[in-house]
C-alpha cells in the first residue's frame, strides 16, 4: 500500500432520532457531504483499489454516495473491526490489505483522527480533529508504521 485515504462518515441524524447508534442514517446535510467527498476524490484523480467500510448505516451510506462519483470504483468490503476501533486495531486491519495500492477506509472518530496522527506524527494523542465527511490522504513512505506517512491532502465539507 502506498496511499491511504481516510474518510470519516458524514453527518448523521442525532441519536434521539435513530435510537440505535449503528443504525443512525445520514442527515440531509450528511448526504450532501458524502457526495461532495466523492466529487473531491474524483476531481483529484484519487481512485481506491480497495474500500473498507465500517458496518454502521452512516458509514455504508457515506461510502455508497462518495463512490458514486468515482468511475469503476471497487465494491466496498465491510469490516466490523472499524466500528469503535483504536488506531492499533485499524493498523492491524490495514496490514491485512497491504497488497492494495490505494485503500479507502471509511470509519468513525476518534479512531480516524487518531490514526492520522499516529501515521503522520508517530503519536495517536496528537490528533487535530476530523469533522464529519472529512478526508485525509496519506502517502506511506514504506511500511505501515507510526510516523511513516505524509499527509498529502486534507479536505472537509
C-alpha positions, -999 to 999 in steps of 0.1 A, spaced: 0 0 0 14 34 -10 -16 55 -4 -43 56 23 -74 76 21 -94 80 53 -130 92 52 -149 99 83 -186 93 78 -207 123 70 -231 139 94 -257 115 108 -291 122 124 -290 126 162 -292 95 185 -326 106 198 -340 103 162 -324 70 153 -325 52 187 -297 28 179 -262 41 171 -251 16 145 -284 22 126 -282 60 125 -287 72 89 -271 103 73 -289 136 77 -298 155 45 -266 176 51 -246 144 56 -258 131 22 -245 163 6 -212 160 25 -207 124 13 -215 133 -23 -191 163 -21 -163 140 -7 -167 117 -37 -166 146 -61 -134 159 -44 -118 125 -48 -128 122 -84 -116 158 -92 -82 150 -77 -79 117 -96 -80 96 -64 -94 62 -71 -90 35 -44 -81 -1 -53 -99 -13 -22 -126 1 0 -130 -9 37 -161 3 54 -175 1 90 -208 -18 91 -228 11 105 -256 25 84 -240 60 83 -206 47 70 -224 25 45 -244 54 32 -213 77 31 -193 51 12 -221 45 -14 -227 82 -20 -190 90 -22 -181 61 -46 -210 71 -69 -187 99 -82 -158 76 -90 -157 57 -122 -152 19 -118 -150 21 -80 -144 -12 -63 -171 -29 -43 -168 -19 -6 -159 -45 19 -175 -43 53 -151 -47 82 -167 -50 116 -134 -41 133 -136 -5 121 -166 4 143 -152 18 176 -117 9 167 -84 22 182 -56 33 159 -38 0 166 -69 -21 156 -71 0 124 -35 -6 116 -39 -44 121 -68 -43 97 -49 -23 71 -19 -47 74 -42 -74 60 -47 -52 29 -11 -42 23 -13 -57 -12 -36 -29 -25 -20 2 -39 -46 27 -26 -70 19 2 -100 40 12 -111 34 48 -145 48 59 -150 49 96 -155 69 128 -139 92 152 -119 92 174 -102 63 156 -99 81 123 -83 113 136 -60 93 159 -49 71 131 -39 101 110 -19 115 140 -3 81 146 8 76 110 20 112 104 32 123 138 40 89 154 17 96 183 -21 90 185 -26 116 211 -16 144 188 -48 144 168 -62 177 155 -98 167 146 -116 153 117 -151 167 111 -179 146 96 -173 139 59 -136 149 61 -109 132 40 -72 127 48 -50 115 20 -18 99 33 13 88 13 31 59 30 69 60 30 74 23 31 58 2 58 26 10 75 41 22 108 38 51 132 54 83 118 59 67 84 33 87 64 30 121 49 -3 140 49 -7 149 12 -42 164 15 -69 172 40 -104 182 29 -136 188 48 -170 199 35 
